[in-house]
Amino acid sequence: MRDESVPPPNKMYQDIASAISRELFPQQAPAHIRMLDARSNANGMITALTRQNATAEMALRYHDSVITAGRTVKNSVIDVEENVL
Protein backbone atom coordinates (compact mmCIF):
# COMPACT_ATOMS: atom_id res chain seq x y z
CA MET A 1 0.00 0.00 0.00
CA ARG A 2 1.34 3.42 -0.91
CA ASP A 3 0.95 6.42 1.40
CA GLU A 4 -0.23 9.19 -0.92
CA SER A 5 0.80 11.87 1.59
CA VAL A 6 4.46 11.07 0.92
CA PRO A 7 5.59 12.07 -2.58
CA PRO A 8 7.33 9.37 -4.60
CA PRO A 9 11.11 9.71 -4.75
CA ASN A 10 12.52 11.71 -7.63
CA LYS A 11 14.63 9.53 -9.93
CA MET A 12 17.29 12.23 -10.31
CA TYR A 13 17.88 12.30 -6.56
CA GLN A 14 18.06 8.52 -6.41
CA ASP A 15 20.57 8.64 -9.26
CA ILE A 16 22.70 11.21 -7.38
CA ALA A 17 22.82 9.08 -4.22
CA SER A 18 23.67 6.01 -6.28
CA ALA A 19 26.37 7.80 -8.30
CA ILE A 20 28.04 9.07 -5.12
CA SER A 21 28.04 5.62 -3.56
CA ARG A 22 29.48 4.07 -6.74
CA GLU A 23 32.18 6.76 -6.88
CA LEU A 24 33.23 6.15 -3.27
CA PHE A 25 33.82 2.42 -3.80
CA PRO A 26 36.95 2.71 -6.02
CA GLN A 27 38.23 5.45 -3.68
CA GLN A 28 38.38 2.69 -1.03
CA ALA A 29 36.03 4.59 1.26
CA PRO A 30 34.84 2.39 4.13
CA ALA A 31 31.70 0.46 3.20
CA HIS A 32 29.52 2.35 5.70
CA ILE A 33 30.21 5.69 3.96
CA ARG A 34 27.48 5.46 1.35
CA MET A 35 24.47 7.58 0.43
CA LEU A 36 21.03 6.18 1.08
CA ASP A 37 18.97 8.93 -0.46
CA ALA A 38 19.11 12.47 -1.77
CA ARG A 39 16.42 15.13 -1.81
CA SER A 40 15.91 18.81 -2.35
CA ASN A 41 15.39 20.99 0.72
CA ALA A 42 13.16 24.07 1.01
CA ASN A 43 15.94 26.26 -0.42
CA GLY A 44 16.31 24.04 -3.49
CA MET A 45 19.65 22.62 -2.35
CA ILE A 46 20.26 18.91 -2.78
CA THR A 47 20.74 17.07 0.50
CA ALA A 48 22.10 13.54 0.76
CA LEU A 49 21.48 11.12 3.59
CA THR A 50 24.31 8.88 4.73
CA ARG A 51 24.03 5.48 6.33
CA GLN A 52 23.37 5.37 10.05
CA ASN A 53 26.99 4.97 11.20
CA ALA A 54 28.44 7.55 8.81
CA THR A 55 28.72 11.25 9.46
CA ALA A 56 28.89 14.10 7.01
CA GLU A 57 32.46 14.68 8.18
CA MET A 58 33.38 11.16 7.07
CA ALA A 59 31.77 11.64 3.66
CA LEU A 60 33.43 15.03 3.19
CA ARG A 61 36.84 13.36 3.29
CA TYR A 62 35.87 12.38 -0.28
CA HIS A 63 34.75 15.91 -1.22
CA ASP A 64 36.08 15.86 -4.81
CA SER A 65 34.64 12.41 -5.50
CA VAL A 66 31.22 13.47 -4.21
CA ILE A 67 31.20 16.52 -6.48
CA THR A 68 32.40 14.52 -9.48
CA ALA A 69 29.68 11.92 -8.93
CA GLY A 70 26.97 14.55 -8.41
CA ARG A 71 27.94 16.25 -11.66
CA THR A 72 27.50 13.03 -13.62
CA VAL A 73 23.79 13.33 -12.86
CA LYS A 74 23.26 17.08 -12.45
CA ASN A 75 25.79 19.43 -14.02
CA SER A 76 24.96 22.31 -11.69
CA VAL A 77 26.50 20.61 -8.62
CA ILE A 78 29.30 22.97 -7.60
CA ASP A 79 30.07 22.30 -3.95
CA VAL A 80 29.34 20.04 -1.02
CA GLU A 81 29.27 21.00 2.64
CA GLU A 82 28.16 19.70 6.01
CA ASN A 83 24.72 20.67 7.22
CA VAL A 84 25.29 22.34 10.58
CA LEU A 85 22.26 22.63 12.84
CORSUL-V259301 format. One record per residue. N is the residue number from 0. RES is the residue in three letters. PSI is psi in whole degrees, 0 to 359 (NA if undefined). BURIAL is # if it has 9 or more other C-alpha atoms within 8 Angstrom, else .. D_CENTER is the distance of its C-alpha to the mean C-alpha in Angstrom with 2 decimals. Layout:
N&RES&PSI&BURIAL&D_CENTER  N&RES&PSI&BURIAL&D_CENTER
This chain:
0&MET&136&.&26.93  1&ARG&134&.&24.29  2&ASP&109&.&23.94  3&GLU&346&.&24.42  4&SER&344&.&23.43  5&VAL&119&.&19.74  6&PRO&147&.&18.45  7&PRO&150&.&17.15  8&PRO&145&.&13.48  9&ASN&129&.&12.97  10&LYS&323&.&12.78  11&MET&317&.&10.98  12&TYR&321&#&7.86  13&GLN&319&#&8.43  14&ASP&323&#&9.05  15&ILE&312&#&5.97  16&ALA&317&#&4.15  17&SER&316&#&7.67  18&ALA&320&#&8.28  19&ILE&314&#&6.13  20&SER&319&#&7.87  21&ARG&324&.&10.98  22&GLU&327&#&11.09  23&LEU&333&#&11.10  24&PHE&307&#&13.95  25&PRO&345&.&16.58  26&GLN&1&.&15.83  27&GLN&33&.&17.19  28&ALA&142&#&14.46  29&PRO&147&.&15.64  30&ALA&334&.&14.77  31&HIS&351&.&13.39  32&ILE&84&#&10.53  33&ARG&158&#&8.06  34&MET&133&#&4.99  35&LEU&324&#&7.16  36&ASP&161&#&6.06  37&ALA&148&#&4.92  38&ARG&174&#&8.17  39&SER&133&#&10.54  40&ASN&184&.&12.60  41&ALA&335&.&16.37  42&ASN&1&.&16.34  43&GLY&5&.&14.33  44&MET&145&.&11.40  45&ILE&130&#&7.85  46&THR&141&.&6.32  47&ALA&140&#&3.38  48&LEU&129&.&5.88  49&THR&171&#&7.13  50&ARG&165&#&10.35  51&GLN&318&.&13.50  52&ASN&11&.&14.98  53&ALA&141&#&12.22  54&THR&165&#&12.08  55&ALA&322&#&10.12  56&GLU&319&.&13.20  57&MET&315&#&12.82  58&ALA&326&#&9.40  59&LEU&349&#&10.98  60&ARG&341&.&13.80  61&TYR&35&#&11.95  62&HIS&305&#&11.41  63&ASP&322&.&13.04  64&SER&322&#&11.32  65&VAL&316&#&7.78  66&ILE&314&#&9.73  67&THR&314&.&11.74  68&ALA&317&#&9.25  69&GLY&321&#&7.79  70&ARG&338&#&11.54  71&THR&338&.&12.52  72&VAL&317&#&11.30  73&LYS&109&#&11.94  74&ASN&337&.&14.51  75&SER&0&.&14.37  76&VAL&122&.&11.30  77&ILE&340&.&13.49  78&ASP&164&.&12.10  79&VAL&139&.&9.59  80&GLU&162&.&11.19  81&GLU&140&.&11.55  82&ASN&112&.&12.34  83&VAL&125&.&15.99  84&LEU&NA&.&17.99
